[in-house]
Amino acid sequence: MAATLDTSIQYLKGVGEKRAALYKKLRIFTVRDLLYHFPRGYVDLSAPYSIMEAPEFELCAVRARLVGKSREQRIRAKLSIFKLVAEDYTGRLDITMFNCGWTVDGLKEGEEYIFYGKAQGNLLKREMTSPDIYPVPKNRVILPLYPQTAGITSKMIRANIEQCLSECGPPDETIPADILSQYGLAGIGTAVKDIHFPLTIEDAKKARERFVFEELLLLSLGLSMLNAENLRKTVRPMDARDVARFYKHLPFRPTNAQCRCIGEAIGDMRLSTPMNRLLQGDVGSGKTLVAAACIWFAHQNGRQSAVMAPTEILAEQHYDTMRAFLGAFGVKVELLTGSTTAKKKREIRNGLITGETGCVVGTHALLSGGVEFFDLGLVVTDEQHRFGVAQRAKLSQKSESAHVLVMSATPIPRTLSLIIYGDLKLSVLDESPPGRKKVETLLIGGQKRARAMGFVRDAISGGRQAYIVCPLIEQGEAETALKPAIEYEKHISGTTLKGFRTGLLHGRMKPAEKESVMRKFKNGEIQALVSTTVVEVGVDVPNATIILIENAERFGLSQLHQLRGRVGRGEHKSWCILVSDAKAAGTRERLSVMKKTSDGFQIAEYDLKQRGPGDFFGFRQHGLPALKVASFADDIAIMQSAGDAAKRILESDPKLGKSGQKSLKQAVLAMMETAGDRPN
């Protein structure tokens, strides 16, 4: 039977069950998924550099003759090194390869090859680490380079995609013909062929432009349709209340930004359409107070509120804060998490059904079927990137008339927010409360690491705590220059921080394990926490005064700013130490922005303008569809064009119900389903 676009990847010739399991790590399950697995770049093998002309610290192709290769040097279990030497008329290239004996064995001394990687060195010689190595082609060849995983190479992916196109042809066209013509976009058949097998780099660029437009068109259509659904819903409007009564009982004066955001949210809650508002604020800007004011307003109208946090430790933190803000008004606040005892859960559920409990704070436990409300009027979710659209909806559906407030600590430029949170109105806290201490930021090279670790040790000796952040969990074949968290924690606990209590936190740990580690750190049982980027956003550890971030160049500035926000939450002076050996001027300039400003929105604007293709946030925003090719950083102009096209399409066909829009509607539904919601 011939393969179709929906055929499982394992039934392709040469794939099978084992390779299909590897493809699943790349989220490739079907032939269609494979065709939409786009290259991350291209190598033009017909236009390589000579050794000494190769630009430093940039990916490039170098043509040279292999003149020597060493035997395998075993460093430790699962890590071996091979040394190669190549030469041309301009100089010498020293090459280091890791864990690739089969590649080195196939190379012949005296033959020319093309080495694709980052070159560095001096006037006498150049060096490369783990380049891709190709035979010199006879004809002009542009090879696509794909995101890959251990056991799956770009060569395998190219062969499988070639087979897919031969057997199945391209997917159905989703973009209407008049839109293709108006914006000068390639048709789907040409675009699929040219993005995987371009004859020129220009062909590849035009193909990418088409798929960027398509993705952003689908996103705009999906969010617009969701927003239209929200506007069709109705709720009971709440009555006006004098918010000055709430402010009067606070132990401090709210900022002007807090008052403005409270006014915007309360204004929404007085309307007959449900509030769907994103409250965006930098670290320490006071988002929780805004949420508390909205809960107070709902309570004054006889309505209940629910606050959902992604982890138990954050839920407990919100519970304590809400009780402090709302206790004077007689609002009964309860905490419901997976750790709540069965007896207490029954009490809380009864209080919610009778209306005795005015506000419940919890985790995903709030979504369970046993949780019912007397009159739920407001749903607050913390950290938008942790909850999908469907999870917000599931909680708000426990009432026919619940308003929704989403809090996010990720500063995003306003124009970008309006696009990617298209189903939410936007409130911005752009003013920090007085008294928030500035975190001193230092940028150092690896040669000063020992001195920095001594600084960490001194701080811990003085009773403080520290975070140490690494980009990876374990040592990877192509990532040997990075500091893997597991090995790092083992090393420092036996050397620099010997005698101190260290801990480890990473994404492969079970949720209960992560909760336990963070709780121990919060309680002071762990003095130095080595972590990947899963360090909880929003968790208050006032005693933590240092965060040291290894290989800082690997992170986006917005992500570094989020990590920096883990410290400076108490009375003590705090530091953020960025460690990077990156030599490229652009990289050093980018990291220096962290020293110049602590304004998350300024940092986000710079990140948006300067950062290349990839995830602007540094981590995928759950609750938004995953973009495979479009970049929020690079494709603003196309984003605006796609938004205009979406408006034009929906004006004539609001639900994409016309027969000619069938493929387009299916594509919109498929994309939005990755975010956990489907517009009708």
TISE-126384 format. One record per atom (N, C-alpha, C): x, y, z; residue in one letter. Coordinates in steps of 0.1 Angstrom, whole numbers, plus 5000, padded with zeros to 4 digits. Layout:
TISE-126384
XYZa;...
//
This chain:
TISE-126384
500849885000m;500050005000m;500950125000m;500550224991a;501450344990a;501250435002a;502250505006a;502250585018a;501350715015a;500650765025t;499950895024t;500550985034t;500151115034l;500651215043l;500351175058l;499351095060d;498951055074d;499550915078d;500350855069t;500950725072t;501950745084t;502050645093s;503050655103s;504450645097s;505350725103i;506650735098i;507350595098i;506950505107q;507750375107q;507550295095q;506450325087y;506250235075y;506950295063y;507650395064l;508550445053l;509650345051l;510050325039k;511150235036k;512450285043k;513050195050g;514350225057g;514150285071g;512950305075v;512650365088v;512450255099v;511350195099g;511050085108g;510750135122g;510550035131e;510150075145e;511250145153e;512450105152k;513550165160k;513750305156k;513950335143r;514150475139r;512950555141r;511750505140a;510550575142a;510550625157a;511050545166a;511050585180a;512050705182a;513150705174l;514050815174l;513350945168l;512650925157y;511951035151y;510951095161y;510351015169k;509351065179k;509951165188k;511251155191k;511951255200k;511951395193k;511851395180l;511751515172l;510351555170l;509351485176r;507951505174r;507551485160r;508151385154i;507751345140i;507151205141i;505851205138f;505051085139f;504551035125f;504251125116t;503651085103t;504551145092t;504151105080v;504851155068v;504651315067v;503451355071r;503251505071r;504151575080r;504351515092d;505251575102d;506651585097d;507051485089l;508451485084l;508651595073l;507651615064l;507651715054l;507751855060l;507151865072y;507151995079y;508252005089y;509251915089h;510451925097h;511452005089h;511452135091f;512252225081f;513752235085f;514552255076p;516052275078p;516252395088p;517352375096r;517752495105r;518752575097r;519252525086g;520252605078g;520652525066g;521552575058y;522052505046y;523552525045y;524152425038v;525552435035v;525752435020v;526352535015d;526652545000d;528052484998d;528152354994l;529352284993l;530252334981l;529552404973s;530352444960s;531052584962s;530852644974a;531552774976a;532252784989a;533152694992p;533852685005p;534952795006p;535352825019y;536452915021y;537752835021y;538852905019s;540152845023s;540352855038s;541352785043i;541452775058i;541652915064i;542552995060m;542853125066m;541853235063m;541053215052e;540053305049e;538653285056e;538553175063a;537353135070a;537053235081a;535853295082p;535453395092p;535453325106p;536053395116e;536053335129e;534753335136e;534453225143f;533253215152f;531953215144f;531953185131e;530753175124e;530753045117e;529552985115l;529452865108l;529852885093l;530752805088c;531152815074c;531752685069c;531852675056a;532452555050a;533852585046a;534752495049v;536252505046v;536652385038v;537352415026r;537852295018r;539252285021r;539652155024a;541152135027a;541351985026a;542751955025r;543151815023r;543451755037r;542951635040l;543251565052l;544651505052l;545451555061v;546851505061v;547251425073v;546351415083g;546651325095g;545451305103g;545351185110k;544351165119k;544851075130k;544451105143s;545051025154s;544150905157s;544650825166r;543850715171r;542850765181r;541950685185e;540950725195e;541650745209e;541250855215q;541750885229q;540550875238q;540550775246r;539350755255r;539550845268r;538650935270i;538751035281i;538150975293i;536950915292r;536250845302r;535150765296r;534350695304a;533250615298a;532350705289a;532050665278k;531150725268k;531650865263k;533050885264l;533551005258l;534950975252l;535050985239s;536350965232s;536651075223s;537951105220i;538351215212i;539151165201i;539051235189f;539851205177f;540451345172f;541651345169k;542351465164k;542651445149k;542251545141l;542551545126l;543351665123l;544151655112v;544851775107v;544551785092v;544151905088a;543951935073a;544752055069a;545152055056e;545952175051e;545452215038e;545752335034d;545552385021d;546652485018d;546652565007y;547752655004y;547852765013y;546852795022t;546852905031t;547352875045t;547252745049g;547552715063g;547052585067g;546952565081r;546652435087r;545352455095r;544552345095l;543352335103l;543452215112l;543452245125d;543352135135d;541952105139d;541551985139i;540151945141i;540051845153i;539051875162t;538751785173t;537351725171t;537251595171m;535951525170m;535651445182m;534451435186f;534051355198f;533051245194f;533351125200n;532451005199n;531950975185n;532950975175c;532450955161c;533550875154c;533850755160g;534850675154g;534550625140g;533250605138w;532750555124w;532950655114w;532850785117t;533050895108t;534550905104t;535350905115v;536850915113v;537350805105v;536950685108d;537350565101d;537150575086d;536050635082g;535750645068g;536550755060g;537350835067l;538150945061l;539450895056l;539950935045k;541150885039k;542151005039k;543350975044e;544451085044e;544851105029e;545051235026g;545451265012g;544251315004g;543051285008e;541851335001e;541351465006e;540651534997e;540051665001e;538651645006e;538251725016y;536951725022y;536451865025y;535251875027i;534652005031i;534251995046i;534852085054f;534552075069f;533652195072f;532452165078y;531552265081y;531352285096y;531752405101g;531752435115g;532152575118g;532552595130k;533052735134k;534552725136k;535252815128a;536652815128a;537152925138a;538252905145q;538853005153q;540352975153q;541153065158g;542653045158g;543453175157g;544653165150n;545553275149n;546053285135n;547153365133l;547653385120l;548353265114l;548653165122l;549453045118l;548552925115l;547452915123k;546652795121k;545152825126k;544252745122r;542852755126r;542452625133r;541352625140e;540852505147e;539352495145e;538852375145m;537452345145m;537052235154m;535952245161t;535452135170t;534152075164t;534251945162s;533051865157s;532351925145s;533151955134p;532451995122p;531751885115p;530751915107d;530251815097d;531251805086d;531451675081i;532551655071i;531851595059i;532151655047y;531551605035y;532551585024y;532351485015p;533251475003p;533051594994p;534051634987v;533951754978v;532951714966v;531851784964p;530851754954p;531351784940p;530851714930k;531251734916k;530451854910k;529151864915n;528251964910n;527952064922n;527252174918r;526752264929r;525752194938r;526052184951v;525152114960v;524852204972v;523552224975i;523152294987i;522452194996i;523152165007l;522552055016l;521852115028l;520552075030p;519852125042p;520452055055p;520452135066l;520852085079l;519652085088l;519251975094y;518051965101y;518251955116y;517352005124p;517351965139p;517351815140p;518251765147q;518351615148q;518551565162q;518551435164t;518751375177t;519751265176t;520251215187a;521151095186a;520550985178a;521250935168g;520750825160g;520050865147g;519750995146i;519151045134i;520051165129i;520551145116t;521351245110t;520651325100t;521151435096s;520551515085s;520551435072s;521551345070k;521551265058k;520451175057k;520051105069m;518951015070m;517651095067m;517551215073i;516251295072i;516151335057i;517251375051r;517151415036r;516651295028r;517151175030a;516751055023a;515251025025a;514851035037n;513450995040n;512451105034n;512851235035i;512051335029i;511951315014i;513051285007e;513051264993e;512051154989e;512051044997q;511150934995q;509650974997q;509451055007c;508051105010c;507551184998c;508351274993l;507851364982l;507651274969l;508451174968s;508351084956s;507051004957s;506750954969e;505550864970e;504250944972e;504351054980c;503051114984c;502751254977c;503851314973g;503651454968g;503451544979g;503251674976p;503151774986p;501851774993p;501651845005p;500451855012p;499451935004p;498151945008d;497152025001d;497452175004d;497152254994e;497352404996e;496352455006e;496852535015t;496052595026t;495752745023t;496652815017i;496552955015i;495652985002i;494653065003p;493753094992p;494653154980p;494253124968a;494953164956a;495153314955a;494153394959d;494253544958d;495253594968d;495353524980i;496353564990i;497753534985i;497953414979l;499253374973l;499653484963l;498753524954s;499053614944s;499353754950s;498553804959q;498753934964q;500053954971q;500553854978y;501753864986y;502953794979y;502753754966g;503853694959g;504453574965g;503653484970l;504153364978l;504153244968l;505153154971a;505253024964a;504052934967a;503652854958g;502652754960g;503152644969g;502352554974i;502852454984i;503752354978i;503552314965g;504352214959g;505752274957g;505852394951t;507252454949t;507952474963t;507152524973a;507752564985a;508252444993a;507552324993v;508052205000v;509352154993v;509352154980k;510552114973k;511752204976k;511552334975d;512652434976d;513152444990d;512252425000i;512752435014i;513652315018i;513452205012h;514252085015h;515352065005h;515152094992f;516152064982f;516252184972f;516752304977p;516852424969p;517952414959p;517752474947l;518852484938l;519752604941l;519152704947t;519952824952t;519452864966t;520252934973i;519852984986i;518653074985i;518553154974e;517453234972e;516153154971e;516153044964d;514952954964d;514552914978d;515552874986a;515252835000a;514652955008a;515153075006k;514553195013k;513153215009k;512853204996k;511453224992k;510553114997k;511052994998a;510252885004a;509952905019a;510952945026r;510852975040r;509853095042r;509853195034e;508953305035e;507553265034e;507253165025r;505953115023r;505453045035r;506352955041f;505952885053f;505752965066f;506653075066v;506453175077v;505153235076v;504753285064f;503453345062f;502353255066f;502453125061e;501353035064e;501153015079e;502352995086e;502252965101e;501553085108e;502053205104l;501453325111l;500053355107l;499653315095l;498353335090l;497453235098l;497853115100l;497053015108l;496953065122l;498053115128l;497953165142l;497053285143l;497053375134s;496253495134s;494753455133s;494453355124l;493153315122l;492553245134l;493453155140g;493053075152g;492753175164g;493653265166l;493453355178l;492253455175l;492053495163s;490953585160s;489653505162s;489553385158m;488353305159m;488053275174m;489153255182l;488953235197l;488353365203l;488953475199n;488553605204n;487053635201n;486753595189a;485353615184a;484353535193a;484853405196e;483953325205e;483853385219e;484953445224n;484853505237n;483853625237n;483853695226l;482953815225l;481553775224l;481253655220r;479853605219r;479253565232r;480153535242k;479753485255k;479153605263k;478353575273t;477853675281t;477953635296t;478153735305v;478253705319v;477453815327v;477153785340r;476453885348r;477453995351r;477154125348p;478054235351p;478054245366p;479254285371m;479354315386m;479154465388m;478654495400d;478354635404d;479554715408d;479554845407a;480654925411a;480854915426a;482154925430r;482554925444r;483655025446r;483755095457d;484855195460d;486155125463d;487055115453v;488255035455v;489255105466v;488955235469a;489655305479a;489655235492a;488555165495r;488355085507r;489454975508r;489754915496f;490754805496f;492154865498f;492354975491y;493755045493y;493955085507y;492955125514k;493055175528k;493655075537k;493354945535h;493854845544h;495154785540h;495854835530l;497154785526l;498254845535l;499254765537p;500354815545p;501354905537p;501054935525f;501855025516f;500955085506f;501555185499r;500755255489r;501055195475r;499955155468p;500155095455p;500855185445p;501555135435t;502155225425t;500955265415t;501255375408n;500355425398n;500055315388n;501055235384a;500855125374a;499855015380a;500054985393q;499054895399q;497654945399q;497455065403c;496155135403c;495555125389c;496355165379r;495855165365r;495355025361r;496254915364c;495854785360c;494654735367c;494554765380i;493354725388i;492154795382i;492254915378g;491054985372g;490654925359g;491654875350e;491354815337e;490654685340e;491154605349a;490554475352a;489154485358a;488954575368i;487654595374i;486654645363i;487154735354g;486254775343g;485754665335g;486654565332d;486254445324d;485154365332d;485354355345m;484454275353m;483054335355m;482954465351r;481654525352r;480854515338r;481454455328l;480854435315l;480054305314l;479354285304s;478554165302s;479254065294s;480454095289t;481253995283t;482353955292t;482853825292p;483753785302p;485153845300p;485753885311m;487153935310m;488153825306m;488953855296n;490153765293n;491253865292n;491953885303r;493053985304r;494353925308r;495453965301l;496753925305l;497354045313l;497854015325l;498454105334l;499954075333l;500654165326q;502154135323q;502954235332q;503854185339g;504654265348g;506054205350g;507054295351d;508354245354d;508454185368d;509654115370v;509854055383v;509754165394v;508854135404g;508754225416g;507854345413g;507054345402s;506254465399s;504954475406s;504554365413g;503354365421g;502154315415g;502254205407k;501154145400k;500154085410k;500654025421t;499753955430t;498854055437t;499254185439l;498354285445l;497154315436l;497454325423v;496354345413v;495354235413v;495854105414a;494953995415a;494153995427a;494754035439a;494054035452a;492954145451a;493254255444a;492154365443a;490954315435a;491254235425c;490154175416c;489354075425c;490053995433i;489353895441i;488553975451i;489054085457w;488254165467w;487054215460w;487154265447f;486054325440f;484954215437f;485454095433a;484453985431a;483753945444a;484453945456h;483853915468h;482854015473h;483154145470q;482254255473q;480954235465q;480954165454n;479854135445n;479253995448n;479653935459g;479153805463g;479653695454g;480753715447r;481253605438r;482553545444r;482753415440q;483953345444q;485053365434q;486353335439s;487453345430s;488353215432s;489053175421a;490053065421a;491353115416a;492453075422v;493753115418v;494552985415v;494952965403m;495652845399m;497152875396m;498052805403a;499452815402a;500052685397a;501252685390p;501752565383p;502352465393p;502752505405t;503352415414t;502852435428t;502952335437e;502552355451e;503252465458e;504452475456i;505252575463i;504852715460i;504452745447l;503952875443l;502552895448l;501752785448a;500352795453a;500352835468a;501252775476e;501452805490e;501852955492e;502652995483q;503153135484q;501953235481q;501153205471h;500053285468h;498953275479h;498853165485y;497853145496y;498253235508y;499453235511d;499953325522d;499753475519d;500053505506t;499853645502t;498453695502t;497553605496m;496153645495m;495453655509m;495853565518r;495353575532r;495753705538r;496953755536a;497453875542a;496753995536a;496453995523f;495754105516f;494254105519f;493653995520l;492153985520l;491553955534l;492453915544g;491953885557g;491053985563g;491454115561a;490754225568a;489354245563a;489054185551f;487654195545f;486854075547f;487353975556g;486553865559g;486453755547g;487353765538v;487353665527v;488053545532v;487353435532k;487953305536k;488753245525k;490053235526v;490953175516v;491353035520v;491252945510e;491752805513e;492752765503e;493552665506l;494652605498l;494252465494l;494252435481l;493852305476l;494952255467l;495752155471t;496852095462t;496751945463t;497651875456g;497651735457g;498051685471g;498751765478s;499251725492s;498151755503s;497051815499t;496051845509t;495451715513t;495251695526t;494651565532t;493251545526t;492851415526a;491451385521a;490351455529a;490551465542k;489651525551k;489551675548k;490651745547k;490651885544k;490151915530k;490351825520k;489751845507k;488251845507k;487751755515r;486251745517r;485751875523r;486451925533e;486052055539e;486052165529e;487152175521i;487252285512i;486152275501i;485952155496r;484952135486r;483552175491r;483252135503n;481952175509n;481852325510n;482952395515g;482952535516g;482752605503g;483352555492l;483152605478l;481752595473l;481152475476i;479752455472i;478752545479i;478952565492t;478052645500t;478252795498t;479452825493g;479752965492g;480453025504g;480752945514e;481352995526e;482853035523e;483452965514t;484852995509t;484853095498t;485453205500g;485453315490g;486553305479g;487653235483c;488753225474c;489453095476c;489753015466v;490552895467v;491852915459v;492952885464v;494252885457v;494752745456v;495152705444g;495652565442g;496352545430g;496652415427t;497352365415t;496352305406t;496752215397h;495852145388h;494752075396h;494952055409a;493851995417a;492552065415a;492652195412l;491352275411l;490552225399l;491252165389l;490552115377l;489751985379l;489951925390s;489351785392s;487851805392s;487151695388g;485651695388g;485051715401g;485651685412g;485051705425g;484951845430g;485651935423v;485652075428v;484552155421v;483552195428e;482452275423e;482252405431e;481652505425f;481552635432f;480152675433f;479852755444f;478552815445f;478252925435f;479253005433d;479153115423d;480553165419d;481253095410l;482553135406l;482553255397l;483153365401g;483153485393g;484453525387g;485553465392l;486953515387l;487853395388l;488653375377v;489753275376v;491053355374v;492053325383v;493353385381v;494353275379v;495053285368t;496153185366t;497453245366t;498453185372d;499753245374d;500753175364d;501553255357e;502553215348e;501853155335e;501553235326q;500853195313q;501553085306q;502953075307h;503652975299h;503452835305h;502852825316r;502552685322r;501252635319r;500252715315f;498952675313f;498452695299f;497852595293g;497352615280g;495952685280g;495552725268v;494252785267v;493152695272v;493252565270a;492252465274a;492152455289a;493352465296q;493252455311q;492652575317q;492952695311r;492252815316r;490752795314r;490352745302a;488952735299a;488252635308a;488952525311k;488452415319k;488052465333k;488852555339l;488552605352l;487452715351l;487452795341s;486452905340s;485052835336s;485052715330q;483852655327q;483152595339q;483752605351k;483052565363k;482052665367k;481952775359s;480952875361s;480552925347s;479252965346e;478853015333e;479153165331e;479753225342s;479953365341s;481253405349s;482353335345a;483653365352a;484553455343a;485153545350h;486153635343h;487553565345h;488453595336v;489753535336v;490853635336v;491753625346l;492953715346l;494153625346l;495053645336v;496253565335v;497453655338v;498253605348m;499453685352m;500753625346m;501553705340s;502853655334s;503953745338s;505053685342a;506253765346a;507253775335a;506853725323t;507753735311t;507553865304t;508453965305p;508354095298p;508354065283p;507354115276i;507354095261i;506954235255i;507654275245p;507254405238p;505754415235p;505154525237r;503754535236r;503154495222r;503854535212t;503354495198t;503354345197t;504354275202l;504454135202l;503354065210l;503154125222s;502054065231s;500754075224s;500454175217l;499154195211l;498954085200l;500054035194i;499953935184i;499853795190i;500753765199i;500753625204i;499753595215i;499253705221y;498153675231y;496853745225y;496553705213g;495453775206g;494153755212g;493953645220d;492653625227d;492553695240d;493553775244l;493553835257l;493753985256l;493054065264k;493354205265k;494654215273k;495354335273l;496654345279l;496654455289l;497154425301s;497554525311s;499054505314s;499754625315v;501154615317v;501554685330v;502254615339l;502854685351l;504254725347l;504354855344d;505654905339d;506354995350d;506054965362e;506655045373e;506854955385e;508054955391s;508354875402s;508054945416s;507554865425p;507354925439p;508654985445p;508555085452p;509755145459p;510355045468p;511755045470g;512354955479g;512954825473g;512554795461r;513054675454r;514554695452r;515454605457k;516854625456k;517354585442k;518254655436k;518854625423k;519854515424k;519854425415v;520754305415v;522054345407v;523154345413e;524454375406e;524754265396e;524954295383t;525254195373t;526654205368t;527354095368l;528754085364l;528853995352l;529754025342l;530053935331l;531453895331l;531753765332i;533153725333i;533453615324i;534753585321g;535153475313g;535453355322g;535653245316g;535853115323g;537053125332g;538053205328q;539353205336q;539053265350q;537953335352k;537653395365k;536653305373k;536353185368r;535353105374r;535753065388r;537053035391a;537452995404a;537253105414a;537553235409r;537353345418r;535853365421r;534953345411a;533553365413a;533053255422a;533553135421m;533053025430m;533553055444m;534653115446g;535153155459g;534153255465g;533653345456f;532653445461f;531453375465f;530953275458v;529853195461v;530053135475v;531153075476r;531553005489r;531453095501r;532053215499d;532053315510d;530653355514d;529753375504a;528353415506a;527653305514a;527853175510i;527253065517i;527753055531i;529053075533s;529653075546s;529053175555s;528653285549g;528053395557g;526553375559g;526053265555g;524653235558g;523653255547g;524153295535r;523353315523r;523253185515r;522453195504q;522253075495q;522553125480q;522753025471a;523053055458a;522452965448a;522153015436y;521752935425y;522952925415y;523152805409i;524052795398i;523352725386i;523252795375v;522452745364v;523352705352v;523052585347c;523752525336c;522752505324c;523152515312p;522252495301p;521752345298p;522652245302l;522252115299l;522152025311l;521551905310i;521351815320i;522551725321i;522951665310e;524051565309e;524951605297e;526151545298q;527151575287q;526651515274q;526551595263g;526151545250g;527251545241g;527151465230e;528251445221e;528751575215e;527851655211a;528251775204a;528251895214a;528151875227e;528051985236e;529151985247e;530251925243t;531251905253t;531852025260t;531652145253a;532252265259a;531352325270a;530152265271l;529152325281l;529352255294l;528752315304k;528752265318k;527552185321k;527552055320p;526251975323p;525951975338p;524651995341a;524252015355a;524651895364a;524451775360i;524651665368i;526151645372i;527051655362e;528451645365e;528951765373e;528351885370y;528752005376y;528551995392y;527351955395e;526951945409e;527851845416e;528151725410k;529051635416k;530451695418k;530951775408h;532251835409h;532351935420h;531452025421i;531552135431i;531352085445i;530451975446s;530151925460s;531351855465s;532351815457g;533551745461g;534751835461g;534651965456t;535752055455t;535452185461t;535052285452t;534852425456t;533852435468t;532752355468l;531752375479l;531752245488l;532852185489k;532952065497k;532552105512k;531752025518g;531352065532g;530052145533g;529552195521f;528352265521f;527252175515f;525952215517r;524852135513r;524452175499r;524752095489t;524352125475t;523152045471t;522452095460g;521352015455g;521252025440g;520451945434l;520351945419l;518951945415l;518652025405l;517252045399l;517352045384l;516551955378h;516551955363h;515251905358h;514951925345g;513651895339g;513351745338g;514251655339r;513951515338r;513451455351r;513551535362m;513051495375m;511551495375m;510951405383k;509551395384k;509051525392k;507851565389p;507351685395p;507451685411p;507151575417a;507251565431a;508751585436a;509651525428e;511151545431e;511551695430e;511051755420k;511351905418k;510851985429k;509551955433e;508952025444e;509752005457e;510151885459s;510951855472s;512251935472s;512951935461v;514252005460v;514052155462v;513052215455m;512752355457m;512352395471m;511552305477r;511152325491r;512352325501r;513252235498k;514452225507k;515352345505k;515352395493f;516152515490f;515452635497f;514152645495k;513452755501k;513552755517k;513652635523n;513752625537n;515152635542n;516152645533g;517552655537g;518252525539g;517652415536e;518252285538e;519352265527e;519152325515i;520152325505i;520752465504i;522052475504q;522752605504q;523052655490q;523452565481a;523752595467a;522952495458a;522052555449l;521252475441l;521752485426l;522252365421v;522652355407v;521452315399v;521152395389s;519852375382s;520052405367s;519152335359t;518952385346t;517952495346t;517352535336t;516452655336t;515052625342t;514852515348v;513552485354v;513352555367v;514352635372v;514252705385v;512852785384v;512052755394e;510652815393e;510652965392e;509853015382v;509653155381v;508653195393v;509053295400g;508153345411g;508353295425g;509153185426v;509353135440v;510253225448v;509853265459d;510553365468d;511553285477d;512853305475v;513853265484v;514653385488v;514153465498p;514853595501p;516253575505p;516653455510n;518053435515n;519053405503n;518553385491a;519353355479a;519853495474a;521153505474t;521753635470t;522653635458t;522953515453i;523853495441i;523153395431i;523153435419i;522853335408i;524053345398i;524753235396l;525853225387l;525353135375l;525453195363i;524853135351i;525953095341i;526252965340e;527252915331e;526852925316e;527852945307n;527552955293n;526353045290n;526453165295a;525353265295a;524953295280a;525953275271e;525653305257e;524553215251e;524353105258r;523353005253r;521853045255r;521653155263f;520353195267f;519953325260f;518653345258g;518153475254g;518253575265g;518253695262l;518353805273l;517153795282l;515953775276s;514753775284s;514753655294s;515353545289q;515453435299q;516553465309q;517653525306l;518653565316l;518053655326l;517153745321h;516553845330h;515553775340h;514853675335q;514053585344q;514853515354q;515953465350l;516853395360l;517353485370l;517753605366r;518353705375r;517253745385r;516053735382g;514953765391g;514753665403g;515553555402r;515453465413r;516153515426r;517053615424v;517753675436v;517253825437v;517753885448g;517354025451g;515954035457g;515453925463r;514153925469r;514053955484r;515253975489g;515253995504g;515954125507g;516454135519e;517054255524e;518554265521e;519154155516h;520654155514h;520954195499h;522154245498k;522754285484k;522854155476k;522454155463s;522454035455s;523254055442s;523753945436w;524553945424w;524053845414w;524153875401c;524053785390c;525353775383c;525953655382i;527253645376i;527053565363i;527353625351l;527253565338l;528553515334l;528753385332v;530053325328v;529953285313v;530853345305s;530853315291s;532253325285s;532653225277d;533953235270d;533753275255d;532453315252a;532153345238a;533053475234a;533653465222k;534553575218k;533953665208k;532853625201a;532253705191a;531753835197a;532053945190a;531754085195a;530254105197a;529454045188g;528054065189g;527453995202g;528053885205t;527653805217t;527953885230t;529153935230r;529654005242r;528754135244r;528454205233e;527654325233e;526254285238e;525654175233r;524354135237r;524354105252r;525254035258l;525354005272l;525554125280l;526254225275s;526554345282s;525254425285s;524254405277v;522954475279v;522454445294v;522754315298m;522254275311m;522954365322m;524154415320k;524854495330k;524254645329k;523754685318k;523354825316k;521954855321k;521054755321t;519654775325t;519054665333t;518154695342s;517354585349s;515854595345s;515654675334d;514254695329d;513954575320d;513054485324g;512754375316g;512154405302g;511454515301f;510854545288f;511854605279f;512854685284q;513954725275q;514754605270q;515054515279i;515754395276i;515054315265i;513754305267a;512954225257a;512954295243a;512854425243e;512954495230e;514254475223e;515354475231y;516654455225y;516754305220y;516254215228d;516354075225d;515554055212d;514454115211l;513554095199l;514254145186l;515054265188k;515654325176k;516954245172k;517654195182q;519054145180q;519053995178q;518253925185r;518353775185r;517953715172r;518653615168g;518353545155g;517153455156g;516953375145p;515753285145p;515853195157p;514653155161g;514553065173g;513553115182g;513453055193d;512353085203d;512753215211d;512053325208f;512353455215f;512353435230f;511553355236f;511553345250f;512653255256f;513353175248g;514353085253g;513752955258g;512452955259f;511752825262f;510352835255f;509752725252r;508452725245r;507352775254r;506552865249q;505452915257q;504252815256q;504052735266h;502852645266h;501652725265h;500652675258g;499452755257g;499352825244g;500552835237l;500552895223l;500952785214l;500452785201p;500952685192p;502452695190p;503052575188a;504552575185a;504752615171a;505652715169l;505952765155l;507252685150l;507152625139k;508152545133k;509252625126k;508752735120v;509652805111v;509652955113v;508553015117a;508453155119a;509153195132a;509653315132s;510453365144s;509753495148s;509353505161f;508753625166f;509853745165f;511153705165a;512153805165a;512353865151a;512353775141d;512753815127d;511653845118d;510453805121d;509353805110d;508253895113d;508554015120i;507454105124i;506754155111i;507454195101a;506754245089a;505854145083a;506254015082i;505453905076i;504253885086i;504553895099m;503453875109m;502353975107m;502654105104q;501654205101q;500854175088q;501554135078s;500954105065s;499953985067s;500453885074a;499553765077a;498353805085a;498553895095g;497353945102g;496354015094g;496854095084d;495954165075d;495254065066d;495953965062a;495353865053a;494253785061a;494553755074a;493553685082a;492253765084a;492353895086k;491253985087k;490353975074k;491053985063r;490353985050r;489653855048r;490253745052i;489653615050i;488353595059i;488553645072l;487453625081l;486253725079l;486553835072e;485453925069e;484453865060e;484953785050s;484053715041s;483553575045s;484353515055d;483953385059d;484453365074d;483653415083p;484053425097p;484353285104p;483753175099k;483953045105k;484752955095k;485253005084l;485952925074l;485052815070l;483852835067g;482952725064g;482752705049g;483252795041k;483152775026k;483952655022k;483452585011s;484052465006s;485552485003s;485852604997g;487152634993g;488152655004g;487652665017q;488452695028q;488652565037q;488252455032k;488352325040k;489752295045k;490752305036s;492152275040s;492652375050s;492252505047l;492652615056l;492152595070l;490852565071k;490252545084k;490852425092k;491052315084q;491752195091q;493052235096q;493852315089a;495152355093a;495052445106a;494152535106v;493952615118v;493552535130v;492652435128l;492252355140l;493452265144l;494252215135a;495352135139a;496352215147a;496652345142m;497552425149m;497152465163m;495852505164m;495352545177m;495152425187m;495052305181e;494952185190e;496252165197e;497452215192t;498752195199t;498752285211t;497852395211a;497752475223a;496652435232a;495952325229g;494952275238g;493652325236g;493352395224d;492052455222d;491752455207d;490452445204r;490052455190r;488852545189r;489052655180p;487852735178p;486752665170p;485552695172n;484452625165n;484352665151n;
//
